[in-house]
Every structure is written in C-alpha cells, then in structure tokens.
Amino acid sequence: MKSETSRFTYEAMTLFKTSFLFLLLALSSGFTPQKGTFEDIQRTFPRVNDVYERKAELINMRCRSLDIPEETFGRIMIRVFKMECILELWVERPDGKYIKFKEFNIYALSGFLGPKREEGDKQVPEGFYYIRDFNPQSNYYLSLGINYPNESDMKLSTAERKGRDIYIHGAKCSAGCLAMSNYYIEDIYMCAVKARSNGQQQIPVEIFPFKMTDKNMLYYNHWGAYQKQTMFWNNLRKGYLYFEKNNRVPEVSVADNGEYLFSAPATAQVLK
C-alpha cells in the first residue's frame, strides 16, 4: 500500500511539473487564446492584415457605389468560366438579389474543358461547390479551398483516387487549381473573409466550362472531343440559367445518379 501511495504521489507531482512548465512556455511565447470575429482572427496573420490596410477602403468604396452595406457586407458567390479565363465575384444586395462586385482574369489554369474525374489529371473541376478552407499562410500567398470532390463528383467518377486539394490561390502557376496572381487573390480573399465573418458559412463557387449561352452550347456540343460531356454540361446549364434569370443563388442538391438538382432558395435574407 505504501509503495502504491508513493507511486501515485510521484506521478501527480510529475504531471503538475509538466503542466506548470507548459504554462510557463506558453506565457513566455506570448500565446493567448484567439478571440473575436472570424475577420479579427484572420487579421492576426500578417499577409491578411497587410491586405486590409491597403485595400479595405477600396472595397468599401465599391460597396457604396453598388448600395451594399459596408458594415454587414452581404453573402457572396463566385462564378468561374474556364474557357474565358474569368472569375466573377457577386455580392447579395439587401433586396436578396446579387450584383456583380468585381471580375478578375484568371492568371493560370491547367487541363482541358470538362470535369475533374481522377487524381493527377490536372483538370480544374466543373460543378457546384463551396469554400471549405481559408489559408492565410499558403505557399501560394493566400488561398481558398473548395469542397472537391463533392457528392456529384463521388457518384460520377469511377476512379479510386478522385483527387483533392483544389484551391483558388495567388501566384502565377496552377496544376488543377485557379491561379489568380497575388494582387487579385487579395480582393477575393478579403471579400470571402468579410462574408464569412458576417455569418455566411458556405460561400458558393460555381465552375463552368464556358458561359453557357445558346451559341456556346451549340458550338461546343458539336465538337467530337466534347460530345461525351453533353449530358453533364446540359445539367450544369440549368444552374447557370437559374442565376442568369433570377440573380439569386439556387439551392443545390444531388440526385442518386449524380445529377445536380436546383430549386429556389428558401429565403434570400437568412445567412446559412
């Protein structure tokens, strides 16, 4: 009994000393729990704070010109057109409809028209995604990760390894991602941070092979190399046309066969 008590006392003292040493190290390193809004936390990273100091007022001026409240900003959505090498950033106005906030040229993207279906194909995905990751210390300056592979990709791809880690990022090179250059990613990243900080948990990212007009659909569907994508692109076009007609982001779900299903948003004002 005496030996068990001594062993317990020794282990307790060891645990106390270890905990005390960790506390001293934490205090000496300046460690403090992160508090505040998502925006506040992001601004603790030097790159993000530098962007805010240089560009916050430019973003606010753009908000004022479009009658978008600066304080609450609004939900955003991102649309990408691969053939045109364009990324559009849209912001929701108080009436629930979206207005184009800015348009950016994509500096680099790899692959061909058509969806990403397996790891290593260097394809940029096509479909309906959302931002799942903010990286303020990216190897590509700043980056926003999307949720590829999504439910549709999982059902439509037969590959065992479907790939992952698809980002919208800075720098000027890409292998399956969207390289926007450091200058453009600053605006995109800051707008995404503001939207997230104001309550938007899922920021839609819609990636299309091209602007899905009647003319473009007729042109690309007659190319032999792209005819196998006809059904998939016709499905994407339904979501494209919904936004074109309504200036609202549709609710997106996935059928058992992998097709996207689109419906009217439950409400234009409730942040999700």
C-alpha positions in Angstrom: 0.0 0.0 0.0 2.8 2.3 0.9 4.5 1.7 -2.5 1.3 2.4 -4.4 0.8 5.7 -2.5 4.3 6.8 -3.2 3.9 5.9 -6.9 0.7 7.9 -7.1 2.3 10.9 -5.4 5.3 10.8 -7.8 3.0 10.6 -10.9 0.9 13.5 -9.6 3.9 15.7 -8.9 5.3 14.8 -12.4 2.0 15.8 -14.0 2.0 19.1 -12.0 5.5 19.9 -13.0 4.8 19.2 -16.7 1.6 21.3 -16.7 3.4 24.2 -14.9 6.3 24.0 -17.4 3.9 24.1 -20.4 2.1 27.1 -18.8 5.4 29.0 -18.4 6.4 28.2 -22.0 3.0 29.4 -23.3 3.2 32.7 -21.4 6.8 33.3 -22.4 5.9 32.8 -26.1 3.1 35.3 -25.9 0.4 32.6 -26.5 -3.2 33.8 -26.0 -6.5 32.2 -26.9 -7.9 33.5 -30.2 -11.0 35.7 -29.7 -13.1 37.9 -31.8 -14.8 37.6 -35.1 -13.5 35.4 -38.0 -12.3 38.7 -39.6 -10.4 39.6 -36.4 -8.7 36.2 -36.2 -7.7 36.3 -39.9 -6.2 39.8 -39.4 -3.8 38.4 -36.9 -2.0 36.9 -39.9 0.5 39.5 -41.4 -0.5 38.9 -45.0 -4.2 39.3 -44.4 -3.7 42.4 -42.2 -1.5 44.0 -44.8 -4.2 43.5 -47.4 -6.8 45.1 -45.2 -4.6 48.1 -44.5 -4.0 48.7 -48.2 -7.4 47.7 -49.7 -10.2 47.9 -47.1 -11.2 51.4 -48.1 -11.2 50.4 -51.8 -13.6 47.6 -51.1 -15.8 50.0 -49.0 -15.9 52.5 -51.9 -17.0 49.7 -54.2 -19.8 48.8 -51.7 -21.0 52.4 -51.6 -21.1 52.6 -55.4 -23.4 49.5 -55.5 -25.6 50.3 -52.5 -24.1 47.4 -50.5 -24.0 48.0 -46.7 -20.3 48.2 -45.7 -20.9 47.0 -42.1 -22.8 43.8 -42.9 -21.4 43.4 -46.5 -23.6 40.5 -47.6 -23.4 37.0 -48.8 -21.1 36.4 -51.8 -20.8 33.8 -54.6 -18.1 33.1 -57.1 -18.6 32.1 -60.7 -15.7 30.7 -62.8 -15.7 30.3 -66.6 -12.7 28.2 -67.7 -12.7 29.0 -71.5 -13.0 32.7 -70.9 -10.4 32.6 -68.0 -12.7 34.8 -65.9 -13.7 34.7 -62.2 -16.7 36.7 -61.2 -17.4 37.8 -57.6 -21.1 38.6 -56.9 -22.5 40.1 -53.7 -26.0 39.9 -52.4 -27.8 43.2 -52.0 -30.4 44.0 -49.3 -33.2 43.0 -51.7 -31.8 39.5 -51.9 -30.6 39.7 -55.5 -26.9 39.5 -56.4 -24.9 42.1 -58.2 -21.5 41.6 -59.9 -19.0 43.1 -57.5 -15.8 42.5 -59.5 -14.5 40.5 -62.4 -11.0 39.1 -62.5 -8.8 37.5 -65.2 -7.6 34.0 -64.2 -3.8 34.1 -64.5 -3.3 30.3 -65.0 -5.4 27.1 -65.0 -4.5 23.7 -66.4 -6.2 20.9 -68.2 -9.0 21.0 -70.8 -12.7 21.7 -70.9 -14.6 19.0 -68.9 -14.8 18.0 -65.3 -12.1 16.6 -63.0 -12.6 12.9 -62.5 -9.4 11.5 -61.0 -6.2 12.4 -59.2 -3.4 13.6 -61.4 -5.5 14.6 -64.4 -4.6 18.2 -63.7 -8.2 19.2 -64.5 -10.0 22.1 -62.9 -13.3 20.8 -61.6 -16.7 21.8 -63.0 -19.8 21.9 -60.9 -21.3 23.5 -57.8 -19.0 23.8 -54.8 -18.4 25.9 -51.8 -15.4 27.3 -50.0 -14.3 25.0 -47.2 -10.9 26.4 -46.2 -9.1 29.7 -45.7 -5.3 29.6 -45.7 -3.7 32.9 -44.8 -0.2 31.3 -44.9 -0.4 29.4 -48.2 2.6 28.5 -50.3 0.7 30.4 -53.0 0.3 33.5 -50.8 -3.4 33.3 -49.9 -5.7 30.5 -50.8 -9.4 29.4 -50.6 -10.1 25.7 -50.8 -13.2 24.3 -52.4 -15.0 21.0 -51.4 -13.9 18.9 -54.3 -14.8 16.1 -54.6 -18.4 16.9 -53.8 -21.3 14.5 -53.7 -21.8 14.6 -57.5 -18.1 14.0 -58.2 -18.1 11.0 -55.9 -21.1 9.5 -57.8 -19.9 10.3 -61.4 -16.3 9.4 -61.0 -15.3 5.7 -61.2 -11.7 6.4 -60.2 -10.5 5.0 -56.9 -8.5 8.2 -56.3 -10.5 11.2 -57.3 -8.1 13.9 -56.2 -8.3 16.7 -53.6 -6.9 20.0 -52.5 -8.4 22.3 -55.2 -7.8 25.9 -54.4 -8.3 29.4 -55.7 -5.0 31.0 -54.8 -2.3 33.6 -55.6 0.9 33.1 -57.6 1.1 32.5 -61.3 1.1 28.7 -61.8 -1.5 26.0 -61.4 -2.0 22.3 -61.6 -5.7 21.7 -61.3 -6.3 24.9 -59.3 -7.1 28.5 -60.2 -4.1 30.8 -60.0 -5.3 34.4 -59.7 -2.0 36.2 -59.1 -1.2 37.7 -55.7 -2.8 41.0 -56.5 -6.2 39.6 -57.4 -6.4 36.9 -54.7 -6.2 39.7 -52.2 -9.5 41.2 -53.2 -11.2 37.8 -53.4 -9.8 36.6 -50.1 -10.8 39.7 -48.3 -14.3 39.6 -49.6 -14.6 36.0 -48.6 -13.4 36.7 -45.1 -15.9 39.6 -44.7 -18.7 37.4 -45.9 -17.7 34.6 -43.5 -17.3 36.9 -40.6 -20.8 38.2 -41.2 -22.3 34.8 -41.0 -22.0 33.1 -44.4 -20.8 29.6 -43.6 -20.9 28.3 -47.2 -19.7 30.5 -50.0 -20.9 29.1 -53.3 -18.3 28.5 -56.1 -19.8 27.6 -59.4 -17.3 26.5 -62.0 -18.4 26.2 -65.7 -16.5 25.2 -68.8 -17.7 28.4 -70.5 -20.5 30.9 -70.5 -23.4 28.6 -71.2 -25.3 30.7 -73.8 -27.2 29.1 -76.6 -24.4 29.9 -79.0 -21.7 28.4 -76.9 -23.7 25.2 -76.1 -24.4 24.7 -79.8 -20.7 25.3 -80.7 -19.1 23.0 -78.1 -21.6 20.2 -78.2 -20.8 19.7 -81.9 -17.1 19.2 -81.2 -16.4 15.5 -81.3 -14.0 15.7 -78.4 -16.7 17.3 -76.1 -19.8 15.4 -77.1 -19.3 13.0 -74.2 -19.8 16.0 -71.9 -23.1 17.0 -73.4 -25.4 15.5 -70.7 -23.2 16.8 -67.9 -23.0 20.3 -69.4 -26.7 20.4 -70.0 -27.2 19.7 -66.3 -24.8 22.5 -65.3 -26.6 24.8 -67.6 -29.8 24.6 -65.6 -28.0 26.1 -62.6 -26.3 28.7 -64.8 -29.7 29.8 -66.3 -31.4 29.9 -62.9 -28.9 32.5 -61.8 -28.9 34.4 -65.1 -32.7 34.7 -64.9 -33.2 35.4 -61.2 -29.9 36.9 -59.9 -30.3 34.6 -56.9 -28.2 31.6 -56.0 -30.3 28.4 -56.2 -30.4 25.6 -53.6 -28.3 22.8 -55.0 -28.7 19.1 -54.2 -27.6 15.9 -55.9 -29.7 13.1 -57.2 -28.8 9.4 -56.9 -27.4 9.4 -60.4 -25.0 12.3 -59.6 -27.1 15.0 -61.4 -27.4 18.4 -59.8 -30.9 19.5 -58.8 -31.8 23.1 -58.5 -34.6 24.8 -56.6 -35.5 28.3 -55.4 -33.6 29.4 -52.2 -35.7 29.1 -49.1 -35.1 32.7 -48.3 -32.9 35.4 -49.7 -32.1 37.0 -46.3 -31.2 34.2 -43.9 -27.5 33.5 -43.7 -26.7 29.8 -43.9 
